[in-house]
Amino acid sequence: MDRTAQLTARSTPYETAYDPPATATTPATTASLRTRAARVLEANWTGASTVPSRDLYPHQWSWDSAFIAIGLRHVSPRRAQTELETLLAAQWGDGRVPHIVFNPSVPLDAYFPSPDFWRSATAGRTAGAPRTLQTSGIVQPPVHALAAWLVHRADPELSRARGFLARVHPRLAAWHRYLLHRRDLGGAGLVSVVHPWEQGMDNSPCWDAPLARITPAPARSFRRADLDHGAAEDRPTDLDYGRYVRLAADYRDAGYADGGGEFAVEDPAFNALLIASEHALARIAEELGATGSARRARAQRLTATLVERLWDAETGMFLCRDLRAGGALSGRGASGSGRGVTGRGASGSGAGGEPRVPGSRLLPERAVSGLVPLILPGLPRDIAAALVRTLRGPHFSVGDRTRLVPSYDLLGEAFDPHRYWRGPAWFNTGWLLERGLRTHGETAAAEALRRAVLDLADATGFAEYVDPYTGAPCGATGFGWTAALALDLCHRPAVRHERQHLDKSIQRVVPPTDTGTFDRSDRGGHRG
């Protein structure tokens, strides 16, 4: 029996992490899809982690590994644990989890920016970069605690026997501490990204205005290896890339110190995923015999702050806040919050009435990032309902003109159905929003989105992303998180789900412990 067959032939108790096993009624086509998805993960496995793509992305990426572990848990909980452990072993002393962990066996010219650009061991010395591992110096969205909790629930006995949660919990706590303290550049409690790559949606039109202030690095100063493996019309432009390189080089040359750069944005998806992982850390703490109440209280405060600073009632979604709209910040300060759900940014005071540098503003771009907070169980009822209307409305048209969620406004001037995060639909955001729809009682819409993810993932050979209208594949095929999240959704029951509908949903900011996205139905076949 080959390795893929061994992985997919696991016994039923470990094949589900949401509800009782559905394998008895699983169609043959779904079983076949599971096998093909497992083969992608096997092909991308390096022995300690999974690459997103053998050619285009030949190293370990941070949030990719979190999503990949969520799928891997169904076929090999041990390998899923190893995926996260390998990533967290590269954590810096200040708590940051780098967005790339480089494989030293891969040639330097196979990917840019390569280790010799980041110079983590030297430029990151003050921040506690590892001496024996080569990494980047920026971060990616914090999905990791959520992934760790779901991986644990897939096989609690194995997890406890290996001390998995006991090992990863201190690192996950340090990661969140770094974000909450070092990256609160606006002074109100939300995390800021200091580079478009950190948010994960690299060339989203949300970044056009902040990036316009950045002088690009000369084109002759770097060589784009991505164009060797992907069509230029599907990738960020050379001008964008020059600005990415300039921002990264300036951050590196400042010793990866936070707070002084030209780019600082509070992003709704990044912060929503942090809140989701705070809920997961509460569960992890309880599993280890500690209390999770402080984590839940923090998740409650962060949810309220997210609504206060980034919700825009006019567009019916969350927007990014540009903290540098009025110029570079001095120290850790920022402008005020633009209080109220329709505020489009203003100056004002930060926490405790401390004066902040004026000039932050909400960016008027509708992107999928502004829908991702739907995953949060504590959203006010009216906001969750508005997000669902926006998802179905003309700007994203899910269930009408599109099956998967476009990464950007279909009616926006910058929309491009093929160019990376400027319009194409991605499978990880589809997975997040499927989860969010179920969380808020929209089971029929969630099931339609689940089916779309599975159909298009399989039809495109597990493409990196797709044209939102036609479903045509773009970017790499055999893509890691596409295969992993399709595998995860194969284990999601088609109908049954214990959620309240929006018109009956709870109105408190934080729901009871056992409701919402972090229901205890997110478990393996047994609790151990």
C-alpha positions in Angstrom: 0.0 0.0 0.0 1.5 3.4 -1.0 1.7 6.3 1.4 -1.3 8.1 0.0 -3.5 5.0 0.4 -2.2 4.5 3.9 -3.2 8.1 4.8 -6.7 8.0 3.3 -7.4 4.6 4.7 -7.3 5.8 8.3 -10.1 4.4 10.6 -13.3 6.4 10.9 -12.8 7.8 14.5 -10.1 10.2 13.2 -11.8 11.2 10.0 -14.0 13.9 11.3 -13.5 16.9 13.5 -16.9 18.6 13.3 -19.7 16.1 13.9 -20.3 12.4 13.9 -18.7 10.6 10.9 -20.5 11.0 7.6 -18.5 8.4 5.7 -21.4 6.0 5.4 -23.2 8.4 3.1 -20.1 10.0 1.4 -20.5 9.8 -2.4 -17.8 8.0 -4.3 -16.9 11.3 -6.0 -16.1 12.8 -2.6 -14.1 9.8 -1.6 -12.1 10.1 -4.8 -11.6 13.9 -4.2 -10.3 13.0 -0.7 -7.7 10.7 -2.2 -6.6 13.2 -4.8 -6.3 15.9 -2.1 -4.3 13.6 0.1 -1.9 13.0 -2.8 -1.3 16.7 -3.2 -0.4 17.0 0.4 1.9 13.9 0.2 3.6 15.4 -2.9 4.2 18.7 -1.1 5.5 17.1 2.1 9.2 17.7 2.8 9.7 15.5 5.8 9.0 18.2 8.4 6.5 20.5 6.7 4.4 21.0 3.6 5.3 23.5 0.9 2.4 25.4 -0.7 3.7 24.6 -4.2 6.9 22.7 -5.2 7.9 25.2 -7.8 6.4 28.6 -7.0 6.6 28.4 -3.2 9.3 25.9 -2.3 9.6 26.8 1.5 7.3 26.8 4.5 4.8 29.6 4.7 3.2 30.6 8.0 -0.5 30.8 7.5 -0.3 28.2 4.7 1.0 25.7 7.3 -1.9 26.5 9.6 -4.5 25.9 6.9 -2.6 22.8 5.7 -2.6 21.3 9.3 -6.3 21.8 9.5 -6.7 19.4 6.5 -3.9 17.1 7.4 -5.5 16.3 10.7 -8.1 14.1 8.9 -5.5 11.8 7.4 -2.5 12.1 9.7 -2.9 13.9 13.0 0.7 13.3 13.8 1.9 14.9 10.6 -0.5 17.9 11.3 1.1 18.3 14.7 4.6 18.2 13.1 3.5 20.8 10.6 2.8 23.4 13.3 5.7 22.3 15.5 8.2 22.9 12.7 6.8 26.3 12.0 6.8 27.4 15.7 10.4 26.1 16.1 11.4 29.1 13.9 9.8 31.6 16.3 11.8 34.7 17.2 12.7 35.7 20.7 10.3 38.6 20.6 7.4 36.2 19.8 6.9 36.8 16.1 6.3 33.8 13.9 8.1 34.6 10.6 6.1 34.3 7.4 8.7 32.1 5.7 10.9 29.4 7.1 13.5 28.7 4.4 14.6 25.2 3.4 18.4 25.4 3.2 18.4 22.7 0.5 16.5 24.9 -2.0 18.8 27.1 -4.2 18.8 30.8 -3.4 17.6 31.8 -6.8 14.5 29.5 -6.6 12.5 32.2 -4.7 12.8 35.9 -4.1 13.1 37.4 -1.5 15.6 34.7 -0.5 17.4 34.3 2.8 20.2 36.5 1.8 17.7 39.4 1.4 16.1 39.0 4.8 19.4 38.3 6.7 17.4 37.2 9.7 20.2 36.0 11.8 22.1 39.3 11.6 19.5 42.0 11.0 17.1 40.3 13.4 19.5 39.6 16.1 18.1 42.3 18.5 14.6 40.9 17.9 15.8 37.4 18.8 15.8 35.8 15.3 17.0 32.1 15.4 20.7 31.6 14.7 20.4 28.2 13.1 17.4 28.8 10.9 16.9 31.2 8.1 13.6 33.0 8.0 11.9 36.2 6.8 11.4 39.0 9.2 7.7 39.8 8.7 4.6 37.8 9.8 1.3 36.5 8.5 -2.2 36.2 9.9 -2.4 34.3 13.2 -4.5 31.3 12.3 -2.1 29.0 14.3 -3.9 28.6 17.6 -7.2 27.8 15.9 -5.3 25.2 13.8 -3.6 23.7 16.9 -6.9 23.3 18.7 -8.5 21.6 15.7 -5.5 19.4 15.2 -5.7 18.4 18.9 -9.4 17.5 18.6 -8.7 15.2 15.6 -6.9 12.8 17.9 -6.9 13.9 21.6 -5.2 10.7 22.8 -2.3 11.1 20.4 -2.1 14.8 21.3 -2.0 14.2 25.0 0.5 11.3 24.7 2.9 13.6 22.7 2.3 16.6 24.9 1.4 18.6 21.7 -0.6 21.4 23.3 1.7 21.7 26.3 4.6 22.3 23.8 2.9 24.7 21.5 0.8 26.7 24.0 3.7 28.8 25.3 4.8 29.7 21.8 1.3 30.5 20.7 0.8 32.7 23.8 4.1 34.5 23.0 3.0 35.0 19.4 -0.2 36.7 20.5 1.6 38.8 23.0 4.0 40.1 20.3 1.0 41.1 18.1 -1.0 42.6 20.9 1.8 44.7 22.4 4.4 45.3 19.6 1.9 45.8 16.8 -0.8 47.9 18.4 0.5 50.9 16.4 -2.8 52.7 16.5 -3.0 52.6 20.3 -6.6 51.3 20.4 -5.9 47.6 20.7 -6.0 46.3 17.1 -3.0 44.8 15.4 -1.3 46.6 12.5 0.4 45.0 9.5 3.6 46.8 8.4 3.8 45.2 4.9 1.1 44.0 2.5 2.7 40.5 2.6 1.8 40.3 6.3 -1.9 40.4 5.7 -1.6 37.6 3.2 -3.6 39.3 0.4 -0.5 40.8 -1.2 -1.6 43.0 -4.0 -5.2 43.8 -2.8 -6.4 47.2 -4.0 -6.8 48.0 -0.3 -3.0 48.7 -0.3 -3.0 50.9 -3.4 -3.3 54.2 -1.5 -0.8 53.3 1.3 1.7 51.9 -1.2 1.4 55.0 -3.4 3.5 56.8 -0.8 6.3 54.3 -1.1 9.3 54.9 -3.4 9.8 51.6 -5.2 13.2 49.8 -5.2 14.9 50.0 -8.6 13.9 47.1 -10.8 17.5 46.2 -11.4 18.1 45.6 -7.7 16.1 42.4 -7.6 15.0 39.5 -9.8 11.4 38.1 -9.6 11.6 34.3 -9.4 7.8 34.1 -9.3 7.5 34.9 -13.0 9.5 31.8 -13.9 6.5 29.7 -12.7 3.4 31.9 -13.1 1.9 34.1 -15.8 2.8 37.7 -15.4 -0.9 38.7 -15.9 -1.8 36.6 -12.8 0.9 38.1 -10.6 1.5 41.5 -8.9 3.0 44.1 -11.2 6.7 45.1 -11.2 5.8 48.5 -9.7 4.0 46.8 -6.8 6.9 44.4 -6.3 9.3 47.3 -6.2 7.3 48.8 -3.4 7.1 45.5 -1.5 10.9 45.2 -1.8 11.5 48.8 -0.6 9.2 48.3 2.5 10.9 44.9 3.4 14.4 46.3 3.0 13.6 49.4 5.1 12.1 47.1 7.9 15.2 44.9 7.7 17.6 47.8 7.8 15.8 49.0 10.9 16.5 45.7 12.7 12.9 44.6 12.3 11.9 47.2 14.9 8.2 47.9 14.9 6.5 51.3 14.8 8.6 53.5 12.5 7.9 52.4 9.0 5.9 54.2 6.3 3.2 51.4 6.1 0.8 50.6 9.0 -2.7 49.3 8.4 -5.3 47.8 10.7 -6.8 45.0 8.7 -10.1 43.4 9.6 -9.2 39.8 8.5 -5.9 39.8 10.3 -7.6 41.0 13.5 -10.6 38.7 13.2 -8.2 35.7 12.9 -6.4 36.9 16.0 -9.7 37.0 17.8 -10.6 33.6 16.5 -7.3 32.3 17.8 -7.8 33.9 21.2 -10.9 31.9 21.5 -8.9 28.8 20.5 -6.2 29.6 23.1 -8.9 29.7 25.7 -9.8 26.2 24.8 -6.2 25.1 24.8 -5.6 26.6 28.2 -8.6 24.7 29.6 -7.4 21.5 28.1 -4.1 22.0 29.9 -5.9 22.6 33.2 -5.8 26.4 33.3 -8.5 29.0 32.9 -9.5 30.5 29.6 -11.5 33.4 31.0 -8.9 36.0 30.4 -8.6 35.0 26.7 -12.3 35.1 26.2 -12.5 38.5 27.8 -9.8 39.8 25.5 -11.6 38.3 22.5 -14.7 40.2 23.7 -12.8 43.5 23.9 -11.1 43.0 20.6 -14.4 42.2 18.9 -15.9 45.4 20.2 -12.8 47.4 19.1 -12.9 45.8 15.7 -16.5 47.0 15.2 -15.7 50.4 16.7 -12.7 51.1 14.4 -13.2 49.2 11.2 -17.0 48.7 10.7 -18.6 50.9 8.0 -22.4 50.8 7.9 -22.5 52.5 4.5 -20.7 49.7 2.7 -22.1 47.0 5.0 -18.7 45.6 5.7 -15.4 46.1 7.6 -12.7 48.3 6.0 -9.0 48.7 6.5 -7.7 51.7 8.5 -4.6 53.4 7.1 -2.6 54.7 10.1 -0.1 56.6 7.9 -2.6 58.7 5.9 -1.4 61.8 7.7 2.3 61.0 7.6 4.5 58.7 9.6 3.6 58.2 13.3 5.9 59.2 16.0 6.7 56.3 18.3 3.7 54.0 19.0 0.9 56.6 18.6 -1.7 56.9 15.9 -4.7 58.9 15.1 -8.0 58.3 16.8 -10.6 55.8 15.9 -13.2 57.5 13.8 -15.8 56.5 16.4 -19.1 55.2 15.3 -19.9 52.7 12.7 -20.0 55.2 9.8 -16.9 57.1 10.7 -14.5 57.3 7.8 -11.5 58.2 9.8 -10.5 61.2 11.7 -7.9 62.4 14.2 -8.6 62.2 17.9 -7.3 60.6 21.0 -6.0 57.1 21.7 -6.6 55.0 24.7 -6.9 56.9 27.9 -7.3 60.2 26.1 -3.6 60.2 25.1 -3.1 62.5 22.1 -2.3 60.7 18.8 -0.9 62.0 15.5 -3.9 63.0 13.3 -4.6 61.5 9.9 -5.7 57.9 10.0 -8.6 57.0 7.8 -10.7 54.1 6.6 -9.8 52.9 3.1 -12.9 52.8 0.8 -12.0 49.5 -0.9 -14.4 46.6 -0.6 -12.3 43.4 -0.3 -12.9 40.0 1.0 -10.8 40.9 4.1 -13.8 43.0 5.2 -16.1 39.9 5.2 -13.8 37.5 7.1 -15.0 38.8 10.6 -18.1 36.8 9.9 -16.2 33.9 11.5 -16.5 35.6 14.9 -19.4 34.2 17.0 -19.6 37.4 19.0 -20.5 39.8 16.3 -23.6 41.9 16.9 -26.6 40.4 15.1 -27.2 43.4 12.9 -23.5 43.4 11.7 -23.5 39.7 10.9 -26.7 40.1 9.0 -25.3 43.1 7.0 -22.2 41.0 6.1 -24.3 38.3 4.8 -26.3 40.8 2.7 -23.0 42.2 1.3 -21.7 38.8 0.5 -24.8 38.1 -1.6 -25.1 41.6 -3.0 -23.8 43.1 -6.3 -20.2 43.7 -5.0 -19.5 40.0 -4.4 -22.6 38.3 -5.8 -22.0 34.9 -4.1 -24.7 32.5 -5.1 -25.6 34.5 -8.2 -22.9 35.6 -10.6 -20.1 33.9 -8.6 -19.9 30.6 -6.6 -16.7 31.3 -4.7 -16.1 34.7 -3.0 -14.2 37.2 -5.1 -11.2 38.7 -3.4 -12.2 42.2 -4.4 -15.3 44.2 -5.4 -16.8 43.0 -8.7 -17.8 46.6 -9.4 -14.5 48.2 -8.3 -12.3 50.0 -10.9 -9.3 47.9 -9.8 -11.1 44.5 -10.2 -9.2 42.0 -12.3 -10.5 38.4 -12.4 -7.0 36.9 -12.8 -4.5 39.1 -11.0 -3.8 37.5 -7.6 -5.8 39.3 -4.8 -7.4 41.9 -7.1 -10.4 39.8 -7.9 -9.8 36.1 -8.1 -11.5 33.8 -5.7 -9.3 32.0 -3.2 -10.1 28.7 -1.4 -8.9 29.7 2.1 -11.2 32.7 2.2 -14.0 30.4 1.0 -13.3 28.1 3.8 -13.3 30.9 6.4 -16.6 32.3 5.1 -18.2 28.9 4.9 -17.4 28.6 8.6 -18.7 32.0 9.3 -22.0 31.4 7.5 -22.6 28.3 9.6 -21.6 30.2 12.7 -24.4 32.6 12.1 -27.1 30.1 11.1 -26.9 30.5 7.3 -26.7 26.8 6.7 -28.0 26.7 3.2 -25.5 29.4 2.0 -22.7 27.6 3.9 -23.6 24.4 2.2 -23.6 26.0 -1.3 -20.2 27.6 -0.6 -18.8 24.2 0.7 -20.0 22.5 -2.4 -18.5 25.2 -4.6 -15.1 24.9 -2.9 -15.1 21.1 -3.3 -16.2 21.2 -6.9 -13.8 23.9 -8.1 -10.9 22.6 -6.1 -11.3 19.2 -7.7 -12.1 20.5 -11.2 -9.0 22.8 -11.3 -6.5 20.3 -9.9 -6.4 22.2 -6.6 -5.5 25.5 -8.1 -4.1 28.3 -6.1 -7.0 30.6 -7.0 -9.6 30.9 -9.7 -11.5 33.3 -11.9 -14.6 34.1 -9.8 -16.9 34.1 -12.8 -15.7 31.1 -14.8 -13.8 29.1 -12.2 -10.8 28.9 -14.5 -7.6 28.0 -12.6 -5.0 30.7 -12.0 -1.5 30.5 -10.3 -0.1 27.2 -9.2 -1.9 23.9 -9.3 -1.5 21.2 -6.7 -1.7 24.0 -4.1 -1.3 23.0 -0.5 -4.0 24.8 1.3 -6.5 24.2 -1.5 -6.1 20.5 -1.1 -6.0 20.6 2.7 -9.2 22.8 3.0 -11.0 20.7 0.4 -10.1 17.7 2.5 -11.4 19.4 5.6 -14.7 20.3 3.9 -15.1 16.7 2.8 -15.7 15.9 6.4 -18.2 18.7 7.0 -21.8 17.3 7.1 -24.0 18.7 4.4 -26.9 19.7 6.6 -26.6 19.2 10.3 -25.2 22.1 12.3 -26.1 23.6 15.6 -26.3 27.3 15.0 -29.0 29.9 15.5 -30.4 32.0 12.6 -29.6 35.6 12.5 -33.0 36.7 13.5 -32.7 34.7 16.7 -29.0 35.0 17.3 -27.5 36.2 20.5 -26.8 39.9 20.8 -24.1 39.9 23.4 -20.5 40.5 22.2 -19.3 37.1 23.5 -21.7 34.1 23.3 -21.8 31.2 25.8 -18.7 29.0 25.7 -20.2 26.2 23.7 -21.7 28.2 20.8 -20.4 29.7 17.6 -17.2 29.0 15.6 -15.6 27.2 18.6 -18.4 24.8 19.4 -17.1 21.6 21.0 -18.4 19.8 17.9 -15.0 20.8 16.4 -13.6 17.5 17.6 -12.3 14.2 16.5 -14.3 11.0 16.5 -13.9 10.7 20.2 -12.8 13.0 23.0 -10.2 10.7 24.5 
